[in-house]
Amino acid sequence: MLGAIAGDMIGSVYEAAPIKHEDFPLWDPHCRATDDSVLTIAIADATMRDADYRAALLRWGHRYPHAGYGAGFAQWLRAPHAPLGSFGNGAAMRVSAIGWLYDEEPAVLEAARDSALPTHAHPEGIRGAQAVALAVFLARRGITREDLRLRLRLSFGYDLDRSLDDIRPHYGFDASCPGSVPEAIIAFLASSDVEDAIRKAISLGGDADTQACIAGAIAEAYYGEIPPRILRPMRDRLPVDMREVVSRFEQCRGAVRAPA
């Protein structure tokens, strides 16, 4: 989850100003927590409290109303009368804590689905959330990179055999799950550490903060740690209430949870 928040912050300045290279300052003065971080915190908070995901999304969304939500989610915050059928990448970007907080694969997939349903009830929205949560779960349990590629391809049908050099030249902003989640996973698969995964995701020139959020989440689970040059600035930029959730998460992540 910390890798997700770091990826969001570092990528935040490139969402509206896309780049196609990896050589950029790691921490721009304008880096900040966007909706990706707010809703990642919301899902983590709800999961740790065994609380309702819909209520948590509403509570944190209203607490940070100007975090940069997509039009559909912003409208849902104002009038949450029914689930949204979105297939955007919002459910995938916020799900990483679930991959840490459950220790059984069926429970990870069920919780990822439940976390998506309030706003991303479309099958593609659910698929994206489950793919990222499962990737985090398997990565923290020591799966090899190639076995992870194969597992995600077989389970979710994503084409993960492309290279970043194949994708980057013609890739643009795409906030859908089918058009952004596989590319974020590929950025992780091509990486050498957490920072490299974040840089590679941003260099695609797409939905930079969200794709770096997803790649950073998987990278943290796979590589096992986040370097201080990323962790300290990330913590410094987090509001106090978000830091409190992060502290609770660090204390209980990896704890065994029974399936619902």
N, C-alpha and C positions, 0 to 999 in steps of 0.2 A: 504493500500500500504506500509506503514512503517513496518508493521508486515512481509510483504513479503520480503522486503529488509533485515530486521534483520534475518529472517530465512535463507535467502541465505548466508549472511555473516557467521553466526554461523555454518551453515552446510558445508561451503566451505572446511574446512580442513578434512571432513569425506567422501567426494565424492570418493576419491581414497583410503581411509583407513577406510572402513566401520566398524561400531561398532554395537553391539546388546544389548546395555544397555543405560540407561538414566543418569547414574552418570558420567558425564564428565564436564570438566571446561567449563563454559558458553562462555568465550571469550579467545580463544587461540591467542597468539601473531600473528599468521599467518592468522587469519580470514580476509577476504577481500570481496569486492563486485565482483561478477562474472558476467557472461553474463545474469544471471537471473535478477540482479539488473539493469544492463545497459538497458535491453530491457523493464523491468517494467517502468523505467524512460521514455523510448522512447514512450511507449503507453500512459502514463500519459500526457506527453508533447503534443502529437498529439491530445489527447482527449480535453485537456484544450484549445488548439488553434483552434479546429475544423479543424485540418490539416489532410493530407493524411497519413494513417498508414504505407504504404509501404515506403514513403519518410522518415518518422521519423525513421523507423527501419534501413534504409540504412544510414541515417545521424549519428545516435548514434552508429551504428555498426562500421562505419568507424572511428568514433572519438575514439573508444576503441577497436582496432582490436585484442587485445590479451587478451580478457576477458574470454576466454575459451569456445567459441562457438562449437556446434556440427559440424561434418564434412559437413552435408548438408547445414546448415545455413552459414558456412564459405564459401562454394562454391557459394552459392547464393549471398553473399556480393560481391564476385569477378565478378560474371556474372549474374545479376538479370534480365534475359531476360523474364522469365516466372514464374508464381507462382509455389511453391513447393507443392507437394502433401503429405507432411509429416504427419504422425499420432503420432509423438513424442510429448512430454509434453511441448515443448517450448512455444506454444501459451497459454497453461493453466498457465504456471508460470508467464507470463508477464501481465496478464489481470486484475489484482485486482483493479486498479484505476477505471476501467469502472463500477464496482459495487458500487463505491462511487459517481461517477460524473453524473450518471443518476438517476432520481427518478421515472421512469416508467419501469416496467418489460419488455415490448416488446422492448423498446429502449436499455435496457441492453443486451438483447439477440442478437439484431441486431448489436450493436456495437461490442460485443464480436466476433460474426461471422466475421464482417468486419476486425477486428484486426488480426484474424487468417489467413484469406485468402491469404495474400502475401506469406506465407511460410508454412502454415499448412492447405492446402485446402482439405485434406482427411476428410471424415465425422467424423472420430474419433478425429482428431485434432481439428475440430470445436466443437465437442461435449464436449471435455475436457475444452476448453476455455469458452464455455457457462456455463458449470457446475460450474466452479470456480467463474466466474463473478456473476452468480445468487446466489451462496452461500454467497458471500460477501454482495450482495444487500439485501438478505433476513435476514442475520445475523444482519446487522446494523439497520434493521427495527424491530428487536425484536422477530423474530420467535423463537420458542422453539427448543431445540436440537433435540428432537424426531420428531417434525414436519419437520425440515430441512432434517433429515435423510430420512423420507418418501417422501418428495417432490423430492429430488434428485434421489432417487431410481425410483420413478414413471416417472419422466421426462427424465432421462438419462439411465435408466436400470442398474445402478451400484449396485453391491452387497455390501451394507454397513452394513450388519448385522454380519460380522465377527469381532472377537476380535483381538487386537494386539498380544495377546499370540498365537492365531491361525496362524497369518500371519508371525510373526517374525522368527520362527525357520528355515523355508525353503525359506525365501524371499531373493532375491538377486538383483543386479543392473538391473533395467528395466526402460528405458527412454521413453517407449511408453505411450501414454495417457491411454489406457485400463489397462496397467500393473502398473501404478504409481499414477494416479490421485485418484482413489477410495481409495487407501491405505493412501494417504495424508489426504483425507477427514476423514477417520476413525480415524487417529491420532488426528485430531481436535475434533471429536465427543467424544473421550475418555478423553479429557483434562480437566484440572481445571482452567487454565489461559493461557496467551500467552506463557510464558516460557515453561510450561508443554507441550503445543501443539508442540512447536519446538523441545523439547527434545524427545518427543514420535516419531515424524516423522523421526528424525535422527536415533533413536534406531532401526528402521526397517532394517538398513543395506543396503539400496538401493541407489537410486539417491539422496543422503542426502541433498544437497543444494536446489535442486528443490522441493523435497517433504516438506522440512521445510519452503521453500518460500510459497508454497500453503497453508500448515497448518497454518503458521503464519499470512497469509493474512486473512483467515477466522476467526481466533482467535481474531485478532485485532478488526474486525467488530463486533464480538459477545460479547466480554468482554468489549469493549468500551475504553480501554486505554492500553498503553504499559508502563511497569514500567521503571523508570529512569535507572536501572541497565542494561537495554537493549537499551533504547532509546539513552542515551548519547554516549556510545561507537559506536553505529551505526552511529550517526551523525558525530562523529570524524573521521570515516573511509571513509566517502563519499567525493569525489572530489567536488570542489566548484561548478561546473556547475550542478552536480546532486543535490547538496544542494539547489540550486536556484529553481529547478523544484519542489523539495519537499516542499519548502516554499510556492510556488504558490499553490500547491495541498492542503496544510493545510488551506489556506485561502478560497479556493472555494469548497472543498469537501462537498457534501451534497446539493449543490445548485441545484435547479430544472432545468432540461434541457428538452426541448421538443424533441419528437422523430424526427428522420431525415425524 
